[in-house]
Amino acid sequence: MRKLVVFIILISIIICGCERKYGAFYDPPEGEEGVIYKQLASDARFSTFVSAIDKVPGLKDELSSSGLYTIMAPDNEAFNKFFASHPTYRLDVIPVDTLSLIVKYHIMKWMAFQVNFLYPGITKDNFSVFKYQSRANMAYSETTQLGRSRAIYYDSKMLQVYTPNFLSLYRMTEQDYAGIYGAGSTLAVETKMNVMGAKVTQIDISSGNGVIHVIDKVLVPPLNIIQKLTTDSEYSQFSQLMNNRFRSYTYNSAGTIAQGNYGDINGDGLIDSLFNRIYSFDDYLDIENPVSFTNAPITLTAFGPSKLAFTDYLNNTLGPGFKNNTDSIPNRTLNLLYQAHFSNTILWPSKVYAGEAINLLGDKIKVTQSDIIESSMLSNGAFYKVNKVIEPTAFKSITGPALLSLNNWYFAEMVVSTGLLSALSAEGTKYTLLCPSNEAFIKFGIFWYQYPPFGAKAGFYRTTAPGVYSSISATMLKSLVGNHIIINKELSAGQITDGFYPTFNNSFILVEGGKIHGALRDTVSVIVDPDHHQSNGYFHGISKPIMYPLNSIYTTINSASSWNYIPTPIAPVVTPEYTKFKELVIAAGINSKDFIAITAVDVDKRFTLFVPSNNAITAAQVAGILPKTGAVLPNEPNVSGVINDLVKRARLEAYLRYFFIQQKQILTDGTITGIFATSKKDPVLSTPTDPVYIKASITYTGGVVTFNEIGATSTGIVDMTQPTIYPQNKLAQDGIIQIINNAFTSKY
């Protein structure tokens, strides 16, 4: 009990001892008071400004303390102009809170002379600093969707100071300044300083605790970008949709406690919490002084579409694809739309008109002078009211019909989540997009799972049987999306004729009689929604997904069935035509690692593998030219075929490399012919640092692709007569496999 009493007494002493007795401890000694207030009061030019200071509770005493201040002081003429443009305002009728905000906006923290503004930062070459913190702090609160009140935390409002170095660094012209601050606004020539829309007419009036600069205009603290959008009825629909989808709140502990009494401002025992508003598509929009990850100041730019323009866009462009219901518009589509209206850099009018403005998406902002209704400088960036909605480039490119349709949002989600959107909507490219609908994907067994069991993430899954599903990785999705994009061709439905077409994922699709084939030739798609002509190509809706190659060349060869011998009068089972080649691969000791070293899967390395048929290899083995592997004849017993001699293995590996054509994917359409390097090194001409590869010739005579040995008469013809038995144009992730009827034993 005694310990408890002592503890209570100690706490009481601590609390009493911590009471802030400003008069006793914080006021300067007699005769050492700060004189900046007296300096203002002694100059008749500032009588109105001084009267305004006197009406703000505690401000006179604060300025008379020992702190350091920079005051941008409007003279009486500036106040006369201010009152003339605000007929309802007089010093005696302006609400104290409003007047306090205006007056404190003219007072900067710390002490800065002209030279400090002209050459800010550590060195005089560091001109990037141009925003300075004022004493004005604007309280703001709002009601959330759930009806809760949220008080928002903000740092003090910032003042922008324009100097010649700033103008040079940010490529700002005098016309830009007038465009932002209004006709008649000019840059100060003599003092080389403008503060927001005001000219500094006199600099460096020094006092004991600060410095005064005279300005010709009363400054009103502007809203920031989000405050502007959420309080101006002109942007009510634009901001409401943005808030509903992308706004969230985070509790600001430091700001809450700093209010006083550890967050209980009014003494009712409840914490008066402050929050930060966060917008998921850009963290900076509701921050008074945003800075980059390198701590460099950022000034934003926003383009706010007028209510008429935004309503018209929702009703006539965005709405129809989503049943005219804004709740049906996916976040990925709205996210792109909003990002198109903002930039994390300052965009002056001249830069906008010249087409140099870039938004958060990296798109050029296409706005003309006639599109801009009005412009202004807010506390954290420039704001342009425009008479149009700024569409993302992606909406106008081949991805547009997917992004703007509820029926195709599966494909749109795949494009966005795999990071392919920028490449597919880039200007100057030409594509043809074949897009399956959501329903087509679902019928194929690919579906979106928003809430997978076992804590799995939302995403795309594939099912091959009821209740059996597996996640589709980003890499697989990227391959799937890419397989539906024909590259370098802008083709209407009527222009997609029979033949092979290279795709975005370095593979091919085949069109035969209007039917579209991918790696799975039993899955055939057709165009059902043709000819949406976009800025960089055509969009066509198709009936089924086009599957991409699931396996590499190695996996395709290695998955061939073993040689099946049935010692009965019944004929042996027909086996895949890669079987004997696979056996040679095994005999050569080329395991997965070695084989993939030949055909590594990457964007720069593609092959065509000409596989000698089973019959061609068997004939060479019977003749004793190639080593025997497995059973070479149906009536011959199995032979292990293990080659222990390392030299023989190396020789066999070098031989097999001859059938790999480097860097080319050769199909049977005859479009690629000529002389190409194989993967077999020339034993005479090659050096360890400078390999020389033996070449082979590809010809197309009489509609048949032929693999020719240079300097000899040997040819290997791709048998196209029986595709089931002798497959050709077999698509793999890293190339194409063809079957030929010659083992080219001279290369062994």
C-alpha positions in Angstrom: 0.0 0.0 0.0 2.8 2.3 0.9 4.5 1.7 -2.5 1.2 2.6 -4.2 0.9 5.9 -2.3 4.5 6.8 -3.2 3.9 6.0 -6.9 0.8 8.2 -7.0 2.8 11.1 -5.3 5.6 10.7 -7.9 3.2 10.7 -10.8 1.6 13.9 -9.3 4.9 15.6 -9.1 5.8 14.6 -12.7 2.5 15.9 -14.0 2.8 19.2 -12.1 6.4 19.6 -13.1 5.6 19.1 -16.8 3.1 21.9 -16.9 4.0 24.4 -19.6 4.5 27.7 -18.0 5.3 29.7 -21.1 5.6 33.0 -19.2 8.2 31.6 -16.9 10.2 29.4 -19.2 9.6 30.2 -22.8 9.3 33.9 -23.1 12.6 35.8 -23.9 14.2 37.9 -21.2 13.2 41.5 -20.9 14.6 43.6 -23.7 15.4 40.5 -25.8 11.9 40.1 -27.4 11.6 39.2 -31.0 11.0 42.4 -33.0 9.5 41.1 -36.3 6.0 42.1 -35.1 7.2 45.5 -34.0 8.9 46.0 -37.3 5.6 45.3 -39.2 3.6 47.5 -36.8 6.0 50.4 -37.2 5.6 50.4 -41.0 2.4 52.1 -42.2 2.3 50.0 -45.3 1.4 46.9 -43.3 -1.3 48.4 -41.0 -4.1 46.1 -42.4 -1.9 43.1 -42.2 -0.9 43.9 -38.6 -4.6 44.4 -37.8 -5.3 40.9 -39.2 -2.5 39.5 -37.1 -4.0 41.1 -34.0 -7.3 39.3 -34.6 -5.7 35.9 -34.7 -5.5 34.6 -31.1 -2.0 34.2 -29.8 -0.3 35.1 -33.1 1.1 38.5 -31.9 2.7 36.8 -28.9 4.0 34.0 -31.0 5.7 36.4 -33.4 7.2 38.3 -30.5 8.8 35.1 -29.2 12.4 34.1 -29.9 11.5 31.9 -32.8 12.6 32.5 -36.4 10.2 33.5 -39.1 9.9 34.5 -42.7 6.9 36.7 -43.5 5.6 37.3 -46.9 3.8 40.5 -46.0 1.0 41.9 -48.2 0.9 45.7 -48.1 -2.2 47.7 -47.7 -2.7 48.0 -51.5 -2.7 44.3 -51.7 -5.5 44.1 -49.1 -7.5 46.7 -50.9 -7.3 44.6 -54.1 -8.2 41.5 -52.0 -11.3 43.1 -50.5 -12.4 44.5 -53.9 -12.4 41.0 -55.3 -14.1 39.6 -52.3 -17.0 42.0 -51.6 -18.3 40.1 -48.6 -14.9 40.2 -46.8 -13.8 42.8 -44.3 -11.4 42.3 -41.4 -14.3 42.7 -38.9 -16.5 40.2 -40.6 -14.1 37.4 -41.7 -14.5 34.4 -39.4 -11.6 34.1 -37.1 -10.7 30.6 -38.3 -10.7 31.8 -41.9 -8.7 34.9 -41.1 -6.2 32.8 -39.1 -5.7 30.5 -42.0 -5.1 33.3 -44.4 -2.7 35.2 -42.2 -0.7 32.2 -41.2 -0.3 31.2 -44.8 1.9 34.3 -45.2 4.3 33.1 -42.4 6.9 30.6 -43.2 8.8 28.5 -40.7 12.5 29.4 -40.3 14.3 32.4 -41.6 15.1 32.8 -45.3 16.7 35.7 -47.2 16.5 36.2 -50.9 19.8 34.3 -51.4 18.3 31.3 -49.7 15.4 31.2 -52.1 17.6 31.8 -55.1 20.1 29.1 -54.1 18.3 26.6 -51.9 19.7 23.2 -50.7 23.2 22.2 -49.6 24.9 23.8 -52.6 23.9 26.6 -55.0 23.5 24.0 -57.7 20.7 22.3 -55.9 17.7 24.2 -57.2 15.1 21.5 -56.8 13.8 22.9 -53.5 11.1 25.5 -54.2 8.3 24.6 -51.7 8.3 26.0 -48.2 6.1 25.2 -45.2 3.8 27.9 -43.9 2.1 28.1 -40.5 -1.3 27.5 -42.0 -2.9 24.1 -41.3 -6.3 23.4 -42.7 -8.6 21.1 -40.7 -10.7 18.7 -42.8 -13.1 16.0 -42.1 -15.5 13.8 -44.1 -18.2 11.2 -43.7 -17.2 7.7 -45.0 -19.4 5.3 -47.0 -20.3 3.6 -43.7 -21.5 6.9 -42.2 -18.5 7.4 -39.9 -16.8 10.7 -39.4 -13.1 10.9 -40.3 -10.9 13.8 -39.4 -8.0 14.0 -41.8 -4.4 14.8 -40.8 -2.5 17.3 -42.9 0.9 18.9 -42.7 1.0 22.7 -43.0 0.2 24.2 -46.4 3.1 24.8 -48.7 4.1 28.0 -50.5 5.8 27.8 -53.9 8.5 30.3 -54.5 9.5 30.9 -58.2 13.0 32.1 -59.0 15.0 32.2 -62.2 16.7 28.9 -61.3 13.3 27.3 -60.7 12.0 28.6 -64.1 15.1 27.1 -65.8 15.0 23.8 -64.0 11.3 23.2 -64.6 11.1 24.8 -68.0 8.6 27.3 -66.9 7.9 30.4 -69.0 6.2 33.7 -68.2 3.3 32.6 -70.3 3.1 29.4 -68.1 2.9 31.6 -65.0 0.1 33.7 -66.4 -1.7 30.5 -67.6 -1.7 29.1 -64.0 -2.3 32.3 -62.0 -4.4 34.2 -64.4 -4.0 36.8 -67.1 -2.0 39.8 -65.9 0.1 37.7 -63.5 3.8 38.5 -64.2 7.1 37.5 -62.9 9.1 39.9 -60.7 12.1 41.1 -62.6 13.9 43.2 -59.9 13.6 40.9 -56.9 13.6 37.6 -59.0 11.0 36.2 -56.6 7.3 35.3 -56.9 5.3 33.6 -54.2 2.4 31.6 -55.6 0.5 34.3 -57.6 2.2 37.3 -55.9 5.2 39.3 -56.8 7.8 40.1 -54.2 8.3 43.8 -54.4 10.9 44.3 -51.7 13.2 41.8 -50.1 15.2 41.2 -46.9 13.7 43.5 -44.4 15.6 42.0 -41.5 14.6 41.9 -37.8 15.9 40.2 -34.7 13.9 37.0 -35.1 13.1 36.9 -38.8 12.9 38.5 -42.2 10.1 40.3 -44.1 9.5 40.2 -47.8 6.8 42.5 -49.3 4.3 41.0 -51.7 1.6 42.7 -53.8 -1.2 40.2 -53.3 -3.0 38.6 -50.4 -2.5 34.8 -50.6 -5.4 32.5 -49.8 -4.4 28.9 -48.8 -5.5 26.7 -51.7 -7.0 23.2 -51.4 -4.9 20.2 -52.4 -5.9 18.0 -55.3 -8.1 15.6 -53.4 -9.7 18.4 -51.4 -10.6 20.2 -54.6 -12.1 17.1 -56.2 -14.1 16.1 -53.2 -15.5 19.6 -52.2 -16.3 21.0 -55.7 -19.7 19.8 -56.9 -18.3 20.0 -60.5 -16.4 16.8 -59.8 -18.8 15.1 -57.5 -19.4 12.1 -59.7 -15.8 11.8 -60.7 -14.6 11.9 -57.0 -17.4 9.8 -55.6 -16.6 6.9 -57.9 -12.9 7.3 -57.1 -13.5 7.4 -53.4 -15.8 4.3 -53.4 -13.2 2.2 -55.2 -9.8 3.4 -54.3 -9.9 5.4 -51.0 -8.8 3.9 -47.7 -7.7 5.3 -44.3 -4.7 4.8 -42.1 -4.6 6.0 -38.5 -2.0 8.7 -37.9 -0.8 8.1 -34.4 1.8 10.9 -34.3 -0.6 13.5 -35.7 -3.3 12.4 -33.2 -1.1 12.8 -30.2 0.4 16.0 -31.4 -3.0 17.7 -31.2 -2.5 18.0 -27.4 -3.6 16.1 -24.4 -2.5 12.9 -26.1 -5.3 13.1 -28.7 -8.2 14.2 -26.5 -8.6 17.8 -27.7 -11.9 18.7 -26.1 -11.3 16.9 -22.8 -14.3 14.6 -23.1 -12.2 11.5 -22.5 -12.3 10.3 -26.1 -9.4 10.2 -28.5 -10.0 12.6 -31.3 -8.3 10.5 -34.0 -6.7 11.8 -37.2 -6.4 9.7 -40.3 -4.5 9.8 -43.6 -6.5 9.3 -46.8 -4.8 6.9 -49.2 -5.7 6.3 -52.8 -4.5 3.0 -54.1 -3.6 4.2 -57.6 -1.4 7.1 -56.3 -0.3 7.7 -52.7 0.6 11.3 -53.2 -2.7 12.9 -54.1 -3.9 13.9 -50.6 -0.5 14.9 -49.2 0.4 18.5 -48.7 4.1 18.1 -49.4 4.8 14.8 -51.3 8.4 13.7 -51.8 9.9 11.0 -53.8 11.8 8.0 -52.5 15.0 10.1 -52.8 13.3 12.8 -50.7 13.1 15.2 -53.6 10.0 17.4 -53.6 7.2 16.4 -56.0 4.6 18.7 -57.4 1.6 16.9 -59.0 -0.7 17.7 -61.9 -4.4 16.8 -62.1 -6.8 17.0 -65.0 -10.4 17.1 -63.7 -13.1 16.4 -66.3 -16.1 18.7 -66.0 -19.4 17.2 -64.8 -20.9 17.3 -68.3 -17.9 15.6 -69.8 -17.7 12.9 -67.2 -21.4 12.2 -67.2 -21.4 11.9 -71.0 -18.5 9.5 -70.9 -20.1 7.3 -68.4 -23.4 7.2 -70.3 -22.1 6.8 -73.8 -18.6 5.2 -73.7 -17.9 3.4 -70.5 -21.4 2.4 -69.4 -22.7 0.4 -72.4 -20.1 -2.3 -72.0 -21.1 -2.7 -68.3 -24.9 -2.7 -68.5 -24.9 1.1 -67.6 -24.1 0.1 -64.0 -21.1 1.7 -62.5 -21.0 -1.1 -59.9 -20.2 -3.5 -62.7 -17.1 -1.7 -63.9 -14.1 -3.7 -62.7 -11.5 -1.9 -60.6 -8.8 -2.6 -63.2 -10.7 -0.6 -65.8 -11.4 2.3 -63.4 -7.9 2.3 -62.1 -6.5 2.9 -65.6 -9.1 5.6 -66.2 -8.1 7.5 -63.1 -4.4 7.1 -63.5 -4.8 8.7 -66.9 -5.9 12.0 -65.2 -2.9 12.5 -62.9 0.8 13.0 -63.2 3.5 12.9 -60.5 5.3 15.8 -62.1 4.5 19.5 -62.6 3.1 20.1 -66.1 3.0 23.7 -67.2 0.6 24.8 -69.9 3.3 25.0 -72.6 4.3 21.4 -71.9 0.7 20.2 -72.0 0.0 22.0 -75.3 3.3 20.7 -76.8 2.2 17.1 -76.2 5.0 16.5 -73.6 2.8 15.8 -70.7 2.9 12.2 -69.4 0.4 10.7 -66.9 0.8 8.0 -64.3 0.4 5.3 -67.0 3.2 6.7 -69.0 0.7 7.8 -71.7 1.0 11.1 -73.5 -1.8 13.4 -72.3 -3.5 14.7 -75.4 -5.1 18.0 -74.4 -5.3 21.1 -76.5 -5.6 24.7 -75.3 -9.3 24.6 -76.2 -9.8 21.6 -74.0 -8.8 23.5 -70.8 -11.6 25.4 -69.2 -9.6 26.8 -66.3 -6.3 26.2 -64.5 -4.9 26.9 -61.1 -2.1 26.0 -58.6 -3.3 24.0 -55.7 -1.2 23.4 -52.5 0.3 20.2 -53.9 0.1 20.7 -57.6 -1.3 22.1 -60.8 -5.0 21.6 -61.6 -6.6 21.8 -65.0 -10.4 21.7 -65.5 -10.9 20.1 -68.9 -14.0 19.6 -71.1 -13.1 15.9 -71.9 -12.3 12.7 -70.2 -8.7 11.7 -70.7 -8.8 8.1 -71.9 -5.9 5.7 -71.3 -4.1 4.6 -74.4 -5.1 1.1 -73.5 -8.8 1.9 -74.0 -8.1 2.9 -77.6 -5.6 0.1 -78.4 -6.3 -3.6 -79.1 -6.9 -4.1 -75.4 -9.7 -1.6 -75.3 -12.7 -3.9 -76.1 -11.6 -6.3 -73.4 -11.1 -3.5 -70.8 -14.5 -1.9 -71.7 -16.7 -5.0 -71.7 -18.0 -7.1 -68.9 -18.0 -10.2 -71.2 -14.2 -10.0 -71.7 -12.9 -9.0 -68.2 -11.1 -12.3 -67.8 -8.8 -11.5 -70.6 -8.5 -7.9 -69.4 -7.5 -9.1 -66.0 -4.8 -11.4 -67.5 -3.4 -8.6 -69.6 -3.1 -6.2 -66.6 -1.9 -8.7 -64.0 0.9 -10.1 -66.3 2.2 -6.6 -67.0 1.6 -6.8 -70.7 -0.8 -3.9 -71.0 1.9 -1.3 -71.8 3.5 -3.4 -74.6 0.1 -4.2 -76.2 -1.1 -0.6 -76.1 2.1 1.0 -77.3 1.8 3.4 -80.1 3.6 2.5 -83.3 3.0 -1.3 -82.8 0.7 -3.4 -84.9 -1.2 -6.4 -83.5 -4.2 -8.6 -84.1 -5.9 -9.7 -80.9 -8.0 -12.9 -80.7 -10.0 -12.7 -77.5 -12.0 -15.5 -75.9 -15.0 -14.4 -73.8 -15.2 -15.2 -70.1 -17.7 -17.9 -70.9 -15.2 -19.5 -73.4 -12.5 -19.6 -70.7 -14.9 -21.2 -68.2 -15.9 -23.9 -70.7 -12.3 -24.6 -71.3 -11.7 -25.1 -67.6 -10.0 -21.7 -66.8 -11.8 -19.6 -64.3 -11.3 -16.7 -61.8 -11.5 -17.8 -58.1 -12.0 -14.7 -55.9 -12.0 -16.6 -52.6 -10.1 -19.9 -53.1 -10.1 -22.3 -50.1 -7.1 -22.9 -47.8 -6.1 -19.3 -47.8 -5.0 -19.3 -51.4 -4.8 -16.0 -53.2 -7.5 -14.8 -55.6 -6.5 -15.5 -59.2 -7.0 -17.7 -62.2 -7.3 -21.5 -61.8 -7.6 -24.4 -64.1 -9.7 -27.5 -63.6 -9.5 -30.8 -65.4 -12.0 -32.7 -63.3 -14.8 -31.7 -60.9 -13.2 -30.5 -57.7 -9.7 -30.7 -59.1 -8.1 -27.3 -59.8 -4.7 -25.8 -59.8 -3.4 -22.2 -59.8 -2.3 -20.7 -63.1 1.0 -18.9 -62.6 1.8 -15.5 -63.9 4.3 -17.0 -66.4 1.6 -19.4 -67.7 -0.9 -16.5 -67.9 1.6 -14.5 -69.9 2.1 -17.3 -72.3 -1.7 -17.8 -72.6 -2.3 -14.1 -73.3 0.7 -13.9 -75.8 -0.7 -16.9 -77.7 -3.7 -14.8 -78.7 -1.7 -11.9 -80.1 -0.6 -12.0 -83.7 2.5 -9.7 -83.9 3.4 -7.1 -86.6 0.1 -7.6 -88.4 -3.0 -5.5 -88.4 -5.5 -8.0 -89.8 -9.2 -7.8 -90.3 -11.2 -11.1 -90.2 -11.1 -11.3 -94.0 -7.4 -10.9 -94.1 -6.7 -13.8 -91.7 -6.1 -16.4 -94.4 -4.7 -20.0 -94.1 -1.2 -20.2 -92.8 1.0 -19.8 -89.7 1.1 -16.6 -87.7 3.8 -15.7 -85.2 2.4 -14.8 -81.8 3.5 -12.4 -79.0 4.9 -15.4 -76.9 7.3 -16.5 -79.6 5.1 -19.3 -80.8 2.7 -19.7 -83.7 -1.0 -20.3 -84.4 -2.3 -22.1 -87.5 -5.3 -21.0 -89.5 -6.9 -23.6 -91.8 -10.2 -22.9 -93.5 -11.2 -20.2 -90.9 -10.4 -22.5 -88.0 -7.6 -21.4 -85.6 -5.3 -24.0 -84.1 -2.8 -23.6 -81.3 -0.5 -26.2 -79.6 -3.5 -28.4 -78.9 -4.6 -29.2 -82.4 -7.8 -30.8 -81.2 -8.9 -27.4 -79.7 -10.2 -25.4 -82.6 -11.5 -21.8 -82.4 -13.3 -19.6 -84.8 -13.9 -15.8 -84.9 -17.4 -14.9 -83.6 -17.1 -11.2 -83.0 -15.0 -9.7 -85.8 -13.4 -6.4 -86.7 -13.1 -4.0 -83.8 -10.6 -1.7 -85.4 -8.4 0.0 -82.7 -5.5 2.4 -82.8 -2.9 -0.3 -83.2 -4.7 -3.1 -84.8 -7.8 -5.3 -84.8 -9.7 -7.0 -82.0 -11.6 -10.2 -82.8 -13.7 -12.2 -80.3 -13.2 -15.9 -80.7 -15.1 -19.0 -79.5 -12.3 -20.9 -77.6 -9.0 -20.2 -76.0 -5.9 -21.0 -78.1 -3.6 -23.0 -76.0 0.1 -22.2 -76.0 2.9 -24.8 -76.0 3.0 -26.5 -72.6 6.3 -28.2 -73.1 9.9 -27.4 -74.1 11.6 -29.4 -76.9 13.3 -31.5 -74.3 10.1 -32.4 -72.5 8.3 -33.2 -75.8 11.1 -35.6 -76.9 11.6 -37.1 -73.5 7.8 -37.8 -73.1 7.9 -40.1 -76.2 6.7 -43.7 -75.3 9.4 -46.3 -74.9 9.7 -48.9 -77.7 6.8 -51.3 -77.3 7.5 -54.8 -78.4 4.6 -57.3 -78.2 6.0 -60.9 -79.1 2.7 -62.1 -80.6 1.4 -62.3 -84.1 -0.4 -59.1 -83.4 1.3 -56.1 -85.0 3.4 -54.0 -82.7 1.8 -50.8 -81.3 2.5 -47.7 -83.4 4.8 -45.5 -81.3 5.5 -41.8 -81.5 8.1 -40.9 -84.0 10.4 -39.3 -81.4 11.1 -42.7 -79.7 14.3 -43.7 -81.4 15.7 -40.1 -81.2 14.9 -40.1 -77.5 16.9 -43.4 -77.1 19.9 -41.8 -78.8 19.6 -38.8 -76.5 19.7 -41.2 -73.5 22.5 -43.2 -74.9 24.5 -40.0 -75.4 24.1 -39.2 -71.7 22.3 -35.9 -72.5 20.2 -35.5 -69.4 17.8 -32.7 -68.8 20.5 -30.2 -67.8 22.6 -30.9 -70.9 19.8 -31.0 -73.3 18.3 -27.7 -72.1 21.8 -26.2 -72.5 21.2 -26.8 -76.2 17.7 -25.4 -76.2 17.5 -23.0 -73.3 14.1 -21.3 -73.1 14.5 -17.5 -73.4 13.3 -14.8 -75.6 16.4 -14.8 -77.7 16.9 -18.5 -78.3 14.5 -20.5 -80.5 15.2 -23.7 -82.5 13.8 -26.0 -85.1 14.6 -29.6 -84.3 14.6 -31.9 -87.4 14.1 -35.4 -85.8 15.1 -38.4 -87.9 12.2 -40.8 -88.0 12.2 -44.1 -86.2 12.6 -45.9 -89.5 15.6 -43.8 -90.5 17.4 -44.3 -87.2 16.6 -48.0 -87.1 18.0 -48.5 -90.6 21.2 -46.8 -89.6 21.5 -49.0 -86.5 20.8 -52.2 -88.5 23.6 -51.1 -90.9 25.9 -50.7 -87.9 26.4 -47.0 -88.5 24.6 -45.7 -85.4 24.9 -47.5 -82.0 22.0 -49.8 -81.2 19.5 -48.6 -78.6 16.5 -50.5 -77.4 15.0 -53.0 -79.9 15.9 -52.0 -83.4 13.6 -54.6 -85.0 10.3 -56.0 -83.7 11.6 -59.6 -83.7 14.9 -58.8 -82.1 15.5 -59.0 -78.4 16.0 -55.8 -76.3 19.5 -54.5 -76.1 20.4 -52.1 -73.3 22.3 -49.8 -75.6 24.4 -48.3 -72.8 27.5 -46.7 -74.2 30.2 -46.5 -71.5 32.8 -45.0 -73.7 32.9 -41.3 -72.9 34.4 -40.6 -76.3 31.5 -42.4 -78.0 29.0 -40.5 -75.9 30.6 -37.2 -76.9 30.6 -38.2 -80.5 26.9 -39.2 -80.3 26.0 -35.9 -78.6 27.8 -33.9 -81.3 25.9 -35.8 -83.9 22.6 -35.1 -82.3 23.4 -31.4 -82.2 23.4 -31.4 -86.0 19.6 -31.6 -86.1 19.1 -28.4 -84.1 18.8 -25.3 -86.3 19.6 -22.2 -84.2 17.5 -19.1 -83.8 14.9 -20.1 -86.4 11.4 -21.6 -86.2 10.9 -23.2 -89.6 7.4 -24.3 -90.5 6.1 -26.2 -93.5 4.6 -23.2 -95.2 7.9 -22.5 -97.0 8.2 -18.9 -95.8 11.6 -19.5 -94.2 14.3 -21.1 -96.4 18.0 -20.6 -96.8 21.2 -21.6 -95.1 21.2 -21.7 -91.3 23.6 -22.7 -88.5 23.0 -25.9 -86.7 24.1 -26.5 -83.1 27.0 -28.8 -84.2 30.4 -27.2 -83.8 32.9 -27.6 -86.7 35.7 -29.7 -85.1 38.3 -28.1 -87.3 37.4 -24.4 -87.4 36.0 -24.0 -83.8 38.0 -22.7 -80.9 36.9 -22.7 -77.2 36.3 -18.9 -77.4 35.0 -18.7 -81.0 32.8 -21.6 -81.9 32.0 -22.2 -85.6 28.8 -24.1 -86.4 28.2 -26.4 -89.3 25.4 -25.2 -91.5 22.5 -26.8 -93.2 20.2 -25.7 -96.0 16.4 -25.5 -95.9 14.6 -25.6 -99.2 10.9 -25.6 -100.2 10.4 -27.5 -103.4 7.1 -28.7 -104.7 5.4 -27.7 -101.4 7.7 -29.8 -99.3 10.2 -28.6 -96.7 13.6 -30.4 -97.2 16.6 -30.4 -94.8 19.8 -30.5 -96.9 23.3 -31.4 -96.1 25.6 -28.7 -97.5 28.3 -30.2 -99.9 26.5 -33.5 -100.2 23.4 -34.9 -101.9 21.7 -36.0 -98.6 18.3 -34.6 -98.0 15.7 -35.1 -95.3 12.1 -34.5 -96.4 9.4 -33.5 -93.9 6.7 -36.1 -94.4 3.4 -34.2 -94.5 1.3 -37.1 -95.8 0.4 -38.7 -92.4 0.5 -36.0 -89.7 -0.7 -38.5 -87.0 2.1 -40.9 -87.6 4.7 -38.4 -88.8 3.9 -35.1 -86.9 5.1 -31.9 -88.2 5.0 -28.3 -87.0 5.0 -29.5 -83.4 5.0 -26.4 -81.3 7.2 -26.2 -78.2 8.0 -23.4 -75.8 11.5 -23.0 -77.3 10.9 -23.9 -80.9 9.4 -26.3 -83.4 9.9 -30.0 -84.1 9.7 -31.6 -87.6 10.1 -35.3 -88.6 12.5 -36.0 -91.5 13.2 -39.3 -93.3 17.0 -39.2 -93.2 19.4 -39.9 -90.3 22.3 -38.0 -91.9 24.8 -40.6 -90.7 27.7 -38.8 -92.3 27.5 -36.4 -89.4 28.1 -39.1 -86.8 
